[in-house]
């Protein structure tokens, strides 16, 4: 593994590290094995956060099992609209990270999405604010270096780099020029500009001695195929294919970049991503293929530039529809989008609005045929909706089950359409808490622990615990393996949510799903 110094921090970091948001969508064993595979290949920097649905605990478990020194870069946030008071939540999250890692001192800790913290009225810069707390921890020897992440406009990121408050920054950058989460911002806001990040902010980090960590180097799954979450074969794609390692090497060609942090969620991905840091030089023929891939994607995928937004005769939010559709089709995305911009909120019917348009006025500067592309996209999203993988229009959604205290709603499910005899497949469900009581992971005092119970042909085969505290209105993921029993022609599956409390009576389990999966021999 090649190593570079992270700005003026003095920390030597592997040029390839791992992002961990995707770990919420794999089982605990796979998550820890993924991290250990990276550590064994020289990866020594991991980015995580307390709101990544238990990824901090997974990272801590993996760090405890490796003999290698690992730098954990975690970041946090505070209470919304606490504009001038002490940042108690931010401070408590710092201490919680220390406890999980069993240390009194962190190498690297910071502020998550500073632009969001400011927009939500949190105390970033003021007296008793987040920056002041970080500096105090450094002065006391409890923190080695500070960093922040940012998806704000280049002018905003420039101020962060020039402020002197952060020893390192984490910015999005890739050859594609946008990523799965890129959005066309509201009129009173602006989003990052990756082209300007590369031309202006990367050199500025070098000039200021600020360490640069790159997130979303693979475009959130748009640029390269995911090994952990492969796409369905019917999702249209363009040639030529390129390995993730080449996309990482392209960014590392700039020595100002301290490290890249691709989301990594399987041992195969860990091996490929880590080995890109062993030989970070991109061969000329590989660079040519990568360039061809980028040019093809830029003329077939919406970059959410927003220039088409006012051109629709039906006032459809075109770039937001593309964004919601792509997030539904690319399963490597671990993020939950907010209700207002879910696909069937933007388009409340299953029929594509473009299919009946007789006044086509929309135009794309990159040459994308907007109507035909949106119609094809809608067809794929509807297919996934029928399989339970995308939320349907509001009128068709499954209602919550339970009472006012313990209630839940099945949001999405990823189950196989069929199985072969004795075949095992990974399954995922997303569940929303609709009750007044919070759901807690095991080990928290005075809390109600919640688990998903999996019944196959009437027999309980798995119990999957919630990984983080889930308040009313929030969602969480459960991951389990489903194996077709020997001699069965079908798998009868029941998923139910159970809640336990030390001092309260046991609640009746909530049945979230009942159905069957056929078991067939393939020729």
MARLODO-206152 format. One line per field, with one value per residue (C-alpha): residue number from 0; residue in one letter; z, x, y. Coordinates in Angstrom, 2 decimals. Each point is the difference from the previous one (the first is absolute). Layout:
! MARLODO-206152
num = NUM	...
residuo = a	...
pz = Z	...
px = X	...
py = Y	...
! end
This chain:
! MARLODO-206152
num = 0	1	2	3	4	5	6	7	8	9	10	11	12	13	14	15	16	17	18	19	20	21	22	23	24	25	26	27	28	29	30	31	32	33	34	35	36	37	38	39	40	41	42	43	44	45	46	47	48	49	50	51	52	53	54	55	56	57	58	59	60	61	62	63	64	65	66	67	68	69	70	71	72	73	74	75	76	77	78	79	80	81	82	83	84	85	86	87	88	89	90	91	92	93	94	95	96	97	98	99	100	101	102	103	104	105	106	107	108	109	110	111	112	113	114	115	116	117	118	119	120	121	122	123	124	125	126	127	128	129	130	131	132	133	134	135	136	137	138	139	140	141	142	143	144	145	146	147	148	149	150	151	152	153	154	155	156	157	158	159	160	161	162	163	164	165	166	167	168	169	170	171	172	173	174	175	176	177	178	179	180	181	182	183	184	185	186	187	188	189	190	191	192	193	194	195	196	197	198	199	200	201	202	203	204	205	206	207	208	209	210	211	212	213	214	215	216	217	218	219	220	221	222	223	224	225	226	227	228	229	230	231	232	233	234	235	236	237	238	239	240	241	242	243	244	245	246	247	248	249	250	251	252	253	254	255	256	257	258	259	260	261	262	263	264	265	266	267	268	269	270	271	272	273	274	275	276	277	278	279	280	281	282	283	284	285	286	287	288	289	290	291	292	293	294	295	296	297	298	299	300	301	302	303	304	305	306	307	308	309	310	311	312	313	314	315	316	317	318	319	320	321	322	323	324	325	326	327	328	329	330	331	332	333	334	335	336	337	338	339	340	341	342	343	344	345	346	347	348	349	350	351	352	353	354	355	356	357	358	359	360	361	362	363	364	365	366	367	368	369	370	371	372	373	374	375	376	377	378	379	380	381	382	383	384	385	386	387	388	389	390	391	392	393	394	395	396	397	398	399	400	401	402	403	404	405	406	407	408	409	410	411	412	413	414	415	416	417	418	419	420	421	422	423	424	425	426	427	428	429	430	431	432	433	434	435	436	437	438	439	440	441	442	443	444	445	446	447	448	449	450	451	452	453	454	455	456	457	458	459	460	461	462	463	464	465	466	467	468	469	470	471	472	473	474	475	476	477	478	479	480	481	482	483	484	485	486	487	488	489	490	491	492	493	494	495	496	497	498	499	500	501	502	503	504	505	506	507	508	509	510	511	512	513	514	515	516	517	518	519	520	521	522
residuo = x	x	x	x	x	x	x	x	x	x	x	x	x	x	x	x	x	x	x	x	x	x	x	x	x	x	x	x	x	x	x	x	x	x	x	x	x	x	x	x	x	x	x	x	x	x	x	x	x	x	x	x	x	x	x	x	x	x	x	x	x	x	x	x	x	x	x	x	x	x	x	x	x	x	x	x	x	x	x	x	x	x	x	x	x	x	x	x	x	x	x	x	x	x	x	x	x	x	x	x	x	x	x	x	x	x	x	x	x	x	x	x	x	x	x	x	x	x	x	x	x	x	x	x	x	x	x	x	x	x	x	x	x	x	x	x	x	x	x	x	x	x	x	x	x	x	x	x	x	x	x	x	x	x	x	x	x	x	x	x	x	x	x	x	x	x	x	x	x	x	x	x	x	x	x	x	x	x	x	x	x	x	x	x	x	x	x	x	x	x	x	x	x	x	x	x	x	x	x	x	x	x	x	x	x	x	x	x	x	x	x	x	x	x	x	x	x	x	x	x	x	x	x	x	x	x	x	x	x	x	x	x	x	x	x	x	x	x	x	x	x	x	x	x	x	x	x	x	x	x	x	x	x	x	x	x	x	x	x	x	x	x	x	x	x	x	x	x	x	x	x	x	x	x	x	x	x	x	x	x	x	x	x	x	x	x	x	x	x	x	x	x	x	x	x	x	x	x	x	x	x	x	x	x	x	x	x	x	x	x	x	x	x	x	x	x	x	x	x	x	x	x	x	x	x	x	x	x	x	x	x	x	x	x	x	x	x	x	x	x	x	x	x	x	x	x	x	x	x	x	x	x	x	x	x	x	x	x	x	x	x	x	x	x	x	x	x	x	x	x	x	x	x	x	x	x	x	x	x	x	x	x	x	x	x	x	x	x	x	x	x	x	x	x	x	x	x	x	x	x	x	x	x	x	x	x	x	x	x	x	x	x	x	x	x	x	x	x	x	x	x	x	x	x	x	x	x	x	x	x	x	x	x	x	x	x	x	x	x	x	x	x	x	x	x	x	x	x	x	x	x	x	x	x	x	x	x	x	x	x	x	x	x	x	x	x	x	x	x	x	x	x	x	x	x	x	x	x	x	x	x	x	x	x	x	x	x	x	x	x	x	x	x	x	x	x	x	x	x	x	x	x	x	x	x	x	x	x	x	x	x	x	x	x	x	x	x	x	x	x	x	x	x
pz = 0.00	-0.79	2.72	-0.06	2.72	0.81	-0.32	3.07	2.33	-0.13	-0.51	-2.65	-1.67	-2.59	-3.37	-0.06	3.04	0.39	0.36	2.15	-0.76	-2.00	2.95	1.27	-2.95	0.65	2.87	2.93	-0.93	-3.57	1.23	2.42	-2.48	-2.58	2.35	1.11	-3.63	-0.57	3.15	-1.05	-3.31	1.55	0.30	3.12	-0.25	0.31	-0.15	2.05	1.92	2.86	-2.35	-2.35	1.69	2.16	-2.22	2.85	2.04	-2.96	-0.55	3.71	-0.04	-3.02	1.45	3.21	-2.02	-2.11	1.04	-2.41	0.99	-1.46	-0.13	0.49	-1.42	1.55	-0.10	1.71	0.21	2.65	0.75	-2.66	0.71	2.94	-1.48	3.01	2.82	0.99	-2.48	2.48	-2.59	-2.06	3.14	1.05	-3.45	0.30	3.36	-1.38	-2.80	2.57	2.03	-3.03	-0.99	3.64	0.03	1.54	-3.10	-3.63	-2.92	-2.11	0.74	-1.67	-1.09	-2.44	-3.00	1.34	-2.49	1.49	3.53	-0.87	-1.95	2.96	2.43	1.92	1.86	-2.17	0.44	3.08	3.64	1.44	-3.59	-1.84	-1.25	3.46	1.49	-2.54	0.71	3.74	-0.45	-2.02	2.71	2.62	-2.05	-0.54	-3.74	-2.53	-2.96	-1.18	-3.26	-1.58	-2.89	-2.42	-2.98	-0.15	-2.87	-0.81	1.61	3.25	-0.09	-0.72	3.23	1.93	-1.45	0.66	3.50	1.72	2.08	-1.75	-0.54	-2.75	-2.12	-1.73	-3.38	-2.80	-3.12	-2.93	-3.74	-0.80	1.38	2.07	2.15	1.04	2.67	-2.13	-0.10	-1.68	3.09	0.92	-1.05	3.41	0.13	-2.04	-0.27	-0.57	-3.45	-0.51	-3.01	2.12	2.89	-2.20	-1.58	3.05	3.32	-0.45	-0.75	2.86	2.45	-1.16	0.38	3.50	1.22	0.63	-0.38	-2.73	0.34	-2.99	0.42	-2.73	-2.29	-1.88	-0.44	2.58	-2.31	-3.27	-1.31	0.80	0.80	3.65	1.08	3.28	-1.57	-3.66	-2.15	-1.74	-3.54	-1.54	1.20	-3.11	0.06	-2.43	-1.04	0.60	3.51	2.28	3.29	3.14	0.56	-3.17	1.06	3.35	-1.64	-2.21	3.04	1.80	-2.98	1.69	2.90	1.84	0.70	3.27	-0.38	-1.69	2.07	-2.20	1.60	0.56	1.15	-1.08	0.20	-3.80	0.00	2.86	-1.95	-3.24	1.62	2.29	-2.79	-1.95	2.73	-0.48	-3.62	-0.23	-3.51	-2.74	-3.23	-3.21	-1.53	3.25	0.03	-3.57	0.91	3.05	-2.16	-2.47	2.86	1.48	-3.34	-0.64	3.45	-0.26	-3.05	1.38	3.73	1.35	1.82	1.79	-1.36	0.08	-3.38	-1.13	3.10	-1.45	-3.42	0.79	-1.29	2.97	2.57	0.98	2.19	-2.63	1.73	3.27	-1.78	-1.50	3.42	1.74	-2.80	0.03	3.79	-0.38	-2.71	1.47	3.07	1.30	1.30	3.77	0.43	0.79	-1.90	1.62	-0.67	-2.21	-2.70	-0.10	-3.52	0.39	1.87	-2.96	-2.39	1.96	-2.68	-1.34	-3.60	-1.22	-0.51	-3.10	-1.69	-0.54	-0.63	-3.27	0.51	0.34	0.91	2.25	-1.11	1.44	-0.66	0.04	-2.71	2.13	-1.50	3.15	-0.80	-1.24	2.74	2.75	-1.45	0.02	3.50	1.25	-1.37	2.01	3.18	-0.30	-0.39	3.24	1.69	-0.85	1.56	3.18	-0.53	-0.54	1.91	-2.06	-0.31	3.38	-0.67	-0.52	2.93	2.65	3.17	3.33	2.35	3.79	2.54	0.94	2.09	-2.15	-3.67	-3.21	-3.76	-2.56	-2.39	-2.46	-0.29	-2.06	-0.28	-2.75	-2.59	0.24	1.48	-1.08	2.38	3.01	-1.55	2.48	-0.80	1.96	0.68	1.23	1.34	0.94	2.86	1.34	3.68	0.30	3.77	2.90	1.50	-1.26	-1.18	1.57	-0.85	2.65	2.95	0.48	3.46	0.43	-3.67	-2.03	-2.19	-3.36	-2.31	-3.30	0.26	-3.15	-0.30	-2.83	-0.44	3.52	1.68	1.29	-1.85	0.95	2.41	-1.16	2.54	-0.78	-0.25	1.21	1.89	-2.24	0.96	-1.30	-3.73	-0.60	-1.97	0.45	-1.95	0.88	-1.93	0.12	-2.08	-1.41	-0.89	-1.85	2.13	-1.50	-1.76	0.02	-3.05	1.57	2.93	2.16	1.53	2.93	1.27	3.34	2.27	3.69	2.85	3.42	3.20	3.32	2.11	-2.31	-1.29	-3.33	-2.94	-2.65	-3.03	-3.05	-3.18	-2.78	-2.85	-0.85	-3.33	-1.83	-2.35	-2.54	-0.01	-3.48	-1.59	-2.93	-3.14
px = 0.00	1.15	-0.34	-0.22	0.08	-3.41	0.77	1.72	-1.46	3.10	-2.24	1.16	-3.11	-0.43	-0.82	-3.10	-2.27	-3.57	-3.34	-2.52	-3.51	-0.74	0.72	-3.55	-1.19	2.12	0.16	2.34	2.31	0.41	0.56	2.77	1.62	0.02	1.79	2.52	0.78	0.86	2.12	1.97	0.78	1.24	-3.16	0.46	-2.69	-3.74	-2.72	-3.15	-2.64	-2.45	-3.00	1.22	-2.30	2.52	3.06	2.02	-0.56	0.97	3.17	0.84	-0.50	2.30	2.65	0.00	0.72	2.91	3.65	0.34	-0.22	-3.19	-1.01	-3.75	-1.33	-3.42	-2.05	-3.12	-2.69	-2.04	-3.62	-1.82	-0.58	2.41	1.61	1.94	-0.13	2.56	0.09	-0.84	-1.03	3.15	2.11	-1.84	0.53	3.73	0.05	-2.12	2.51	2.79	-1.89	-0.69	3.66	1.09	2.24	0.20	1.61	-1.10	2.36	-2.64	-3.47	-2.11	-3.23	-2.35	-1.22	0.75	-2.39	-2.86	1.03	-0.21	-3.26	-1.57	1.02	2.63	2.81	3.05	2.12	-1.35	0.96	-0.36	-0.45	1.33	3.22	0.81	-0.59	2.31	2.75	-0.43	0.35	3.17	1.44	-0.73	1.70	-3.21	-0.16	2.78	-1.55	-3.29	-1.88	-3.36	-2.07	-1.76	-2.37	-0.35	0.75	3.69	-0.05	-1.20	2.60	2.71	-0.85	0.28	3.43	1.22	-1.49	2.85	-2.57	0.51	3.13	-1.72	-3.14	-2.04	-1.43	-1.74	2.09	0.01	0.60	-3.71	-0.59	-3.08	-1.25	-3.12	-0.92	0.68	-3.01	-1.21	-0.27	-2.87	0.31	1.31	2.75	2.84	1.56	3.58	1.54	2.42	1.70	0.82	1.00	2.70	1.14	-0.23	-0.39	2.47	2.89	-1.14	0.30	3.55	0.84	-1.48	1.41	-3.51	-0.37	-2.42	-2.13	-2.21	-3.48	-2.23	2.98	-2.11	-2.99	-2.04	-0.12	-0.64	3.54	0.79	-2.00	-0.34	1.16	-1.92	-3.29	-0.10	-2.63	-2.74	1.05	-2.87	1.35	1.30	3.70	2.64	3.38	2.83	-0.04	2.82	1.20	-0.41	3.75	0.66	-2.45	1.79	3.44	-1.13	-0.74	3.18	2.04	-0.21	2.49	-2.02	-2.67	0.91	-2.40	-3.18	-2.78	-2.27	-3.00	1.07	-2.34	1.38	3.29	0.29	-0.42	2.47	2.60	-0.45	-0.14	2.96	2.18	-0.57	2.09	2.81	0.48	-1.59	1.32	-2.65	1.23	-0.59	-2.36	-2.00	-0.24	-1.31	-2.70	-0.97	-0.32	-2.22	-2.16	-0.37	-0.94	-2.61	-1.57	-0.05	-2.26	-2.33	-0.28	-1.57	2.64	-2.73	1.40	-3.55	0.10	-3.03	-2.03	-2.02	-0.46	-2.68	-3.46	-1.50	2.33	1.50	3.13	2.05	3.38	-1.62	-1.91	3.25	1.66	-2.78	-0.13	3.74	0.05	-2.68	1.92	3.50	-0.16	3.40	-1.58	-0.41	-1.85	-3.61	-1.30	-2.53	-3.69	-0.64	2.43	-0.69	-0.76	-3.75	-0.35	1.45	-2.10	-3.00	-1.12	1.63	-0.49	2.81	-1.27	2.20	-1.85	-3.11	1.72	-1.05	2.03	3.64	1.98	2.71	3.63	3.25	3.33	1.78	-2.31	-2.01	-3.42	-1.91	-3.47	1.17	2.63	-2.49	-2.55	2.60	1.12	-3.60	-0.53	2.96	-1.05	-3.56	1.45	1.94	-3.06	-1.94	2.78	-0.20	3.36	-1.39	-2.77	-3.21	-2.22	-1.37	-3.46	1.46	2.41	-0.22	-1.47	1.82	-0.85	-0.15	-1.24	1.03	2.93	1.41	-0.73	1.97	-0.34	1.84	1.53	1.89	1.08	2.72	-0.91	0.86	-2.69	0.93	2.65	1.76	0.01	2.22	1.02	0.70	-0.66	0.45	-3.25	-0.65	-2.99	-0.43	-2.41	-1.40	-0.82	-3.55	-0.38	0.64	2.70	3.55	1.71	3.37	2.84	1.05	2.00	-1.71	-1.53	-3.68	-0.62	-2.20	2.04	-1.52	0.81	-1.22	-0.97	0.21	-2.22	0.53	-2.67	-1.23	3.41	1.97	3.32	1.39	-0.35	1.54	0.38	-0.40	3.44	-0.75	-2.64	-3.03	-2.43	-3.52	0.00	3.53	0.96	2.47	1.27	0.00	2.17	-0.30	0.86	-2.78	0.72	-2.36	-0.53	0.82	-2.96	-2.23	-1.89	-0.53	1.19	-2.77	1.43	-1.28	1.76	-1.05	1.30	0.36	0.54	1.39	0.35	1.52	-2.86	-2.99	-2.11	0.97	-1.75	-1.80	2.32	-0.92	-0.32	1.56	-0.02	-1.41	0.48	1.77	2.95	0.02	2.90	0.90	2.73	1.66	1.04
py = 0.00	3.53	2.65	3.78	2.64	1.47	3.70	1.43	-2.62	-2.19	-3.02	-2.45	-1.38	-2.72	1.53	-2.22	-0.02	-1.21	1.72	-1.88	1.29	-3.16	-2.28	0.58	-2.10	-3.10	-2.46	0.57	-2.87	1.25	3.57	-0.97	-2.41	2.83	2.37	-2.64	-0.87	3.65	0.27	-3.09	1.71	3.23	2.10	2.12	2.69	-0.54	2.63	-0.54	1.94	-0.59	0.22	-2.75	-2.51	-1.80	0.30	1.55	-3.15	-2.19	2.01	-0.19	-3.78	-0.38	2.33	-2.06	-3.14	1.26	0.40	2.93	3.65	1.50	3.67	0.35	3.28	0.53	3.18	1.29	2.66	1.82	0.89	1.99	3.71	0.02	3.10	1.26	-2.54	-2.64	-2.88	-2.75	-2.58	0.57	-0.39	-3.16	-1.54	0.68	-1.78	-2.86	-0.54	-0.13	-2.61	-2.16	0.06	-0.46	3.03	3.46	1.51	0.07	0.49	1.75	1.36	2.63	1.60	-1.71	2.05	3.46	1.60	-2.04	0.90	3.68	-0.36	-1.82	2.73	-1.96	1.76	-0.60	3.11	1.78	-0.03	-3.52	-1.25	-3.03	1.58	1.31	-3.45	-1.66	2.50	-0.57	-3.75	0.54	2.25	-2.64	-2.71	-1.96	0.70	-0.20	1.80	1.50	-0.40	0.71	-1.28	2.32	-0.15	3.78	2.34	0.60	3.45	-1.55	-2.79	2.56	1.82	-3.25	-0.74	3.53	0.26	-1.84	-1.88	-3.33	-2.03	-1.97	0.13	-2.67	0.99	-1.90	-0.50	-2.42	-0.13	-0.06	3.49	-0.91	-2.87	-1.87	2.58	3.09	2.31	3.16	2.20	2.32	3.64	1.09	-2.62	-1.48	-3.43	-1.04	0.39	-2.89	1.60	3.06	-2.25	-1.51	3.27	2.30	-1.79	-2.84	2.41	2.25	-2.90	-0.53	3.69	0.18	-3.32	-1.34	-3.75	-1.04	-3.14	-0.84	-1.46	-1.44	-0.73	-2.58	2.29	-1.86	-3.02	1.84	-0.30	-3.65	-3.11	-0.94	-3.45	0.19	1.14	-1.05	1.64	-1.93	-0.99	1.98	3.34	1.71	0.72	1.14	-1.34	-0.19	-1.42	1.10	-1.48	2.07	-0.13	2.02	2.73	0.22	0.13	2.86	2.19	-1.07	1.23	3.42	-0.09	2.66	-2.64	-1.66	-2.92	-1.21	-1.56	-2.15	-1.66	-3.60	-2.77	-3.39	-1.83	0.07	3.79	0.33	-1.95	1.93	3.44	-0.64	-1.36	3.22	1.62	-2.50	1.06	3.47	0.77	-0.14	-1.55	2.05	-2.58	-0.14	3.79	-0.07	-2.54	2.05	3.11	-1.85	-1.26	3.48	1.57	-2.71	0.44	3.78	-0.23	-2.68	0.81	3.20	2.07	2.04	3.27	1.37	1.73	-2.01	0.75	2.90	-1.56	-2.61	0.88	-1.89	1.58	-3.36	0.22	-1.83	-0.20	-1.06	-2.78	-1.25	0.15	-1.92	-2.57	-0.62	-0.33	-2.69	-1.87	0.08	-2.26	1.05	3.22	-0.35	3.26	0.67	3.01	2.30	-0.60	3.05	-1.15	-3.73	-1.15	-0.50	3.27	1.88	-2.06	-1.30	-2.48	-3.13	1.17	2.23	3.54	0.28	-2.85	2.16	3.33	1.65	3.16	-1.01	3.10	-1.46	0.15	-1.36	1.77	-3.38	-1.37	-2.44	-0.77	0.91	-1.46	-3.40	-0.30	0.85	-2.46	-2.80	1.00	-0.03	-3.51	-1.29	1.82	-1.39	-3.50	0.43	1.45	-3.16	-2.04	2.09	1.68	3.52	1.74	0.20	3.09	1.11	-1.44	-3.48	-0.16	-2.69	1.53	-0.32	-2.85	0.16	2.54	3.54	-1.25	-2.80	0.45	-0.51	0.17	-2.07	2.54	-2.21	-3.60	-1.66	-3.66	-2.51	-0.70	-3.69	-2.28	-3.15	-2.99	0.80	3.33	2.82	3.67	3.22	1.85	3.52	1.85	3.64	0.70	3.26	0.59	1.33	-0.42	2.35	-2.22	0.13	-3.16	-0.69	-2.36	-2.55	1.27	3.35	0.39	0.87	-0.66	-2.27	-2.30	-0.85	-2.86	-1.38	-3.65	-2.11	-3.07	-2.48	-2.68	0.75	-0.27	2.99	0.07	3.41	2.92	3.27	2.80	3.67	1.65	3.52	1.97	0.60	2.74	0.44	0.73	-1.33	-3.09	-2.82	-3.00	-3.68	-2.47	-3.79	-3.06	-2.15	-3.63	-2.31	-3.13	-3.38	-1.60	3.11	1.18	3.40	2.08	1.37	3.16	2.04	3.11	1.41	2.72	-0.82	2.46	-0.91	2.02	-1.00	1.34	0.13	-2.87	-1.52	1.62	-2.02	-0.29	2.05	-2.05	2.08	-2.48	-3.43	-1.68	-2.79	-0.34	-2.86	-2.43	-1.26	-2.05	1.78	-1.79
! end
